[in-house]
Amino acid sequence: MDSDLHSKIELLIVDDEADFRDQAVLYFRRVGFSVEQAEDGEEALNILRQRTFDVVVLDIHMSGLSGVTVLKEIVKNETPPKVIMLTGGGTIRHAVDAMKLGAYDFLTKPAKLDELGRSIFRASQTRLLEKENRQLKEVLKRSEPDHQMVGASPQMQEVFRLIERTANSTQPVLIQGESGTGKELVARAIHRLGPLADKPLVVVNCAALAESLLESELFGHEKGAFTGAVAAKPGLFEIADGGTLFVDEFGEMSSGLQVKLLRVLQDGTLRRVGSVTEQKVDVRVIAATNRDLEHEVAEKRFREDLFYRINVLGIQLPPLRQREGDIPELVRRFANSDWKISDGVMECLIAYSWPGNVRQLQNAIERAKVLAEEDQIELKNLPPVIQSIPIIQTTEMLSASPAVSAGRIDLETLNRLHVEETFLACDRNKTRTARALGINRRSLYRLLEKFEID
């Protein structure tokens, strides 16, 4: 038997014959199974309430609860283990009845341990296949189209090198960078190039959910765990088991959830909301944040132990304003070959600082395509704040800008447009907007009030 394969199989042996039970436990531990035992049905059900198993070997005739009674309780679970029934001579009919109730297989006693081992292995592989099918269905519900990253700048070439190095591992990854720099694309690239590429990639955004909902989304919940929990639901860690979980806006996670996440990263154990049963998962976590987590740790707003646990492999994404030469390539990518770019437009796009980074550039191109006549993007099709950047450089652009009055720049209008566009590009997040503008939050509040920006 292959002990590497068997080491991941969780087995429970339930039999009131101590000699057989002890021999079986010793044998299956020797060949690599993770084995627990119970001497009767009641003890078995107590153990099953505390943890999950892949396979249960269950004797039909036991003192106290019968094997059939225990089987009926086991199959009530949402994802029950596979059950192999052991039956003495003359009770084949009971074994057949057990198969109808949901047992995977049955063997007559005295059972040969090698034959029982083969049945256990087949049962575990069947359960694994069923689990992967469930995961695939869940991932298809949540999946988003993949995109390819572009960039010839030295900064992005370094990012690509780190992606390739990081992809070869299954250790946690922390991706840091401003909003709109492409952190999810990096996570998808790491998964696609790594050894878990054929396993699920599941995505969750911590900023999009309230704390209570996020806990349920990540760890799952049992029926009745809270108002509205009308049925048990697996969490994203269960759905991603064997694959990768991408946790976006990681820095927004509450301290309580940080503790639970740390435990999963440390030993792979979790509990659903409202459950006392521990489950084991094997998930690679890739986290992303636009916060400076080292600063957050220093300010006691983020757990230091979790930061070091997740930051085993780190990638820092450069803002678009530092990616020299990448803007033309990105513009051509977003505009595609069907669109022409007029003189001055590319110069204007290169000159802008892009506080919203690649996402803001893509939105600007999509906006221009909607407003453009026929198949050519003109300067007037760009957002006003972007038009304003090179105005002071050429008279041609001066005449095209609404921020110009009587042949000179209306600085008040220009400032308002710049603040407003930056605020929108930063998804109305005041902290990121202030950082992008190079001012403090108090100054930003005064500007928002002055320019009557909601």
Buried (B, 14 or more C-beta within 10 A) or exposed (E): BEEEEBEBBBBBBBBBBEEBBEEBBEBBEEBBBBBBBBBBBBBBBEBBEEBBBBBBBBBBBBEEBBBBBBBBBBEEEEEBBBBBBBBBEEBEEBBEBBBEEBBBBBBBBEBEBEEBBEBBBBBBBBBBEEBBEBBBEBBEEEEEEEEEBBBEBEBBEEBEEBBEEBBEBBEBBBBBBBBBBBBBBBBBBBBBEBEBEEBBBBBBBBBEBEBEEBBBBBBBBBEEBEEEBEEBBBBBBBBBBBBBBBBBBBBBBBEEBBEBBBEBBEEBEBBBBBBEBBBBBBBBBBBBBBBBBEEBBEEEEBBEEBBEBBBBBBBEBBBBBEBEEBBEBBBBBBBEEEBEBEEBBBBBBBBBBBBBBBBBBBBBBEBBBEEBEEEEBBBBBBBBBBBBBBBEEEEEBBEBBEBBEEEEBBEEBBBBBBBBBBBBBBEEBEEBBBBBBEBEEEEBEEBBEEBEBE
